[in-house]
C-alpha cells in the first residue's frame, strides 16, 4: 500500500497541532492528573518520529517537497 505525499504532509501537520495542544494542556496545570495526557503525548510523539523518518526518505527522492521543519508551522 502506498500513501500519497499530500496525505503524509497532512498527517504530519495534524500530529504537530495535536502535540502542541497536548503540551499546552499539560503545562496549563488545570488538571490534577495529567498522566493520561502525557501518555497520549508520548504516542503522538512516536507517530511524529515515524512520519518524520518516512517524510525525509520520500523527500530525498523528490525535488518539490518542502523541508520537514516548514510543515510543523
CNS distance restraints for C-alpha pairs under 8 A (distance, minus, plus):
assign (resid   3 and name CA) (resid   7 and name CA) 6.50 0.50 0.50
assign (resid   3 and name CA) (resid   8 and name CA) 6.94 0.50 0.50
assign (resid   4 and name CA) (resid   8 and name CA) 6.47 0.50 0.50
assign (resid   5 and name CA) (resid   9 and name CA) 6.18 0.50 0.50
assign (resid   5 and name CA) (resid  58 and name CA) 7.93 0.50 0.50
assign (resid   6 and name CA) (resid  10 and name CA) 6.17 0.50 0.50
assign (resid   7 and name CA) (resid  11 and name CA) 6.14 0.50 0.50
assign (resid   8 and name CA) (resid  12 and name CA) 6.15 0.50 0.50
assign (resid   8 and name CA) (resid  51 and name CA) 7.23 0.50 0.50
assign (resid   8 and name CA) (resid  55 and name CA) 7.22 0.50 0.50
assign (resid   9 and name CA) (resid  13 and name CA) 6.27 0.50 0.50
assign (resid   9 and name CA) (resid  55 and name CA) 8.00 0.50 0.50
assign (resid   9 and name CA) (resid  71 and name CA) 7.10 0.50 0.50
assign (resid  10 and name CA) (resid  14 and name CA) 6.08 0.50 0.50
assign (resid  11 and name CA) (resid  15 and name CA) 6.04 0.50 0.50
assign (resid  11 and name CA) (resid  51 and name CA) 7.99 0.50 0.50
assign (resid  12 and name CA) (resid  16 and name CA) 6.08 0.50 0.50
assign (resid  12 and name CA) (resid  48 and name CA) 6.60 0.50 0.50
assign (resid  12 and name CA) (resid  51 and name CA) 6.58 0.50 0.50
assign (resid  12 and name CA) (resid  52 and name CA) 7.63 0.50 0.50
assign (resid  12 and name CA) (resid  71 and name CA) 7.08 0.50 0.50
assign (resid  12 and name CA) (resid  72 and name CA) 7.29 0.50 0.50
assign (resid  13 and name CA) (resid  17 and name CA) 6.20 0.50 0.50
assign (resid  13 and name CA) (resid  71 and name CA) 6.08 0.50 0.50
assign (resid  13 and name CA) (resid  72 and name CA) 5.79 0.50 0.50
assign (resid  13 and name CA) (resid  73 and name CA) 7.71 0.50 0.50
assign (resid  14 and name CA) (resid  18 and name CA) 6.22 0.50 0.50
assign (resid  15 and name CA) (resid  19 and name CA) 5.97 0.50 0.50
assign (resid  15 and name CA) (resid  44 and name CA) 6.45 0.50 0.50
assign (resid  15 and name CA) (resid  47 and name CA) 7.79 0.50 0.50
assign (resid  15 and name CA) (resid  48 and name CA) 6.47 0.50 0.50
assign (resid  16 and name CA) (resid  20 and name CA) 6.26 0.50 0.50
assign (resid  16 and name CA) (resid  48 and name CA) 7.33 0.50 0.50
assign (resid  16 and name CA) (resid  72 and name CA) 5.92 0.50 0.50
assign (resid  17 and name CA) (resid  21 and name CA) 6.23 0.50 0.50
assign (resid  17 and name CA) (resid  72 and name CA) 7.87 0.50 0.50
assign (resid  18 and name CA) (resid  22 and name CA) 6.15 0.50 0.50
assign (resid  18 and name CA) (resid  44 and name CA) 7.73 0.50 0.50
assign (resid  19 and name CA) (resid  23 and name CA) 6.14 0.50 0.50
assign (resid  19 and name CA) (resid  41 and name CA) 6.17 0.50 0.50
assign (resid  19 and name CA) (resid  44 and name CA) 6.46 0.50 0.50
assign (resid  19 and name CA) (resid  45 and name CA) 7.13 0.50 0.50
assign (resid  20 and name CA) (resid  24 and name CA) 6.16 0.50 0.50
assign (resid  21 and name CA) (resid  25 and name CA) 6.30 0.50 0.50
assign (resid  22 and name CA) (resid  26 and name CA) 6.14 0.50 0.50
assign (resid  22 and name CA) (resid  37 and name CA) 6.60 0.50 0.50
assign (resid  22 and name CA) (resid  38 and name CA) 7.90 0.50 0.50
assign (resid  22 and name CA) (resid  40 and name CA) 7.94 0.50 0.50
assign (resid  22 and name CA) (resid  41 and name CA) 6.21 0.50 0.50
assign (resid  23 and name CA) (resid  27 and name CA) 6.03 0.50 0.50
assign (resid  23 and name CA) (resid  41 and name CA) 7.43 0.50 0.50
assign (resid  24 and name CA) (resid  28 and name CA) 5.93 0.50 0.50
assign (resid  25 and name CA) (resid  29 and name CA) 6.97 0.50 0.50
assign (resid  25 and name CA) (resid  30 and name CA) 7.39 0.50 0.50
assign (resid  25 and name CA) (resid  37 and name CA) 7.91 0.50 0.50
assign (resid  26 and name CA) (resid  30 and name CA) 7.86 0.50 0.50
assign (resid  26 and name CA) (resid  31 and name CA) 7.97 0.50 0.50
assign (resid  26 and name CA) (resid  34 and name CA) 6.23 0.50 0.50
assign (resid  26 and name CA) (resid  37 and name CA) 6.78 0.50 0.50
assign (resid  26 and name CA) (resid  38 and name CA) 7.36 0.50 0.50
assign (resid  34 and name CA) (resid  38 and name CA) 6.20 0.50 0.50
assign (resid  35 and name CA) (resid  39 and name CA) 6.17 0.50 0.50
assign (resid  36 and name CA) (resid  40 and name CA) 6.22 0.50 0.50
assign (resid  37 and name CA) (resid  41 and name CA) 6.04 0.50 0.50
assign (resid  38 and name CA) (resid  42 and name CA) 6.13 0.50 0.50
assign (resid  39 and name CA) (resid  43 and name CA) 6.35 0.50 0.50
assign (resid  40 and name CA) (resid  44 and name CA) 6.29 0.50 0.50
assign (resid  41 and name CA) (resid  45 and name CA) 6.01 0.50 0.50
assign (resid  42 and name CA) (resid  46 and name CA) 6.21 0.50 0.50
assign (resid  43 and name CA) (resid  47 and name CA) 6.34 0.50 0.50
assign (resid  44 and name CA) (resid  48 and name CA) 6.04 0.50 0.50
assign (resid  45 and name CA) (resid  49 and name CA) 6.25 0.50 0.50
assign (resid  46 and name CA) (resid  50 and name CA) 6.32 0.50 0.50
assign (resid  47 and name CA) (resid  51 and name CA) 6.18 0.50 0.50
assign (resid  48 and name CA) (resid  52 and name CA) 6.03 0.50 0.50
assign (resid  49 and name CA) (resid  53 and name CA) 6.27 0.50 0.50
assign (resid  50 and name CA) (resid  54 and name CA) 6.32 0.50 0.50
assign (resid  51 and name CA) (resid  55 and name CA) 5.91 0.50 0.50
assign (resid  52 and name CA) (resid  56 and name CA) 6.07 0.50 0.50
assign (resid  52 and name CA) (resid  68 and name CA) 7.19 0.50 0.50
assign (resid  53 and name CA) (resid  57 and name CA) 6.34 0.50 0.50
assign (resid  54 and name CA) (resid  58 and name CA) 6.29 0.50 0.50
assign (resid  55 and name CA) (resid  59 and name CA) 5.85 0.50 0.50
assign (resid  55 and name CA) (resid  68 and name CA) 7.32 0.50 0.50
assign (resid  56 and name CA) (resid  60 and name CA) 6.28 0.50 0.50
assign (resid  56 and name CA) (resid  68 and name CA) 7.20 0.50 0.50
assign (resid  57 and name CA) (resid  61 and name CA) 7.14 0.50 0.50
assign (resid  58 and name CA) (resid  62 and name CA) 6.60 0.50 0.50
assign (resid  59 and name CA) (resid  63 and name CA) 7.27 0.50 0.50
assign (resid  59 and name CA) (resid  65 and name CA) 5.96 0.50 0.50
assign (resid  59 and name CA) (resid  66 and name CA) 7.97 0.50 0.50
assign (resid  59 and name CA) (resid  67 and name CA) 7.92 0.50 0.50
assign (resid  66 and name CA) (resid  70 and name CA) 6.58 0.50 0.50
assign (resid  66 and name CA) (resid  71 and name CA) 7.40 0.50 0.50
assign (resid  67 and name CA) (resid  71 and name CA) 7.19 0.50 0.50
assign (resid  68 and name CA) (resid  72 and name CA) 7.26 0.50 0.50
assign (resid  69 and name CA) (resid  73 and name CA) 7.67 0.50 0.50
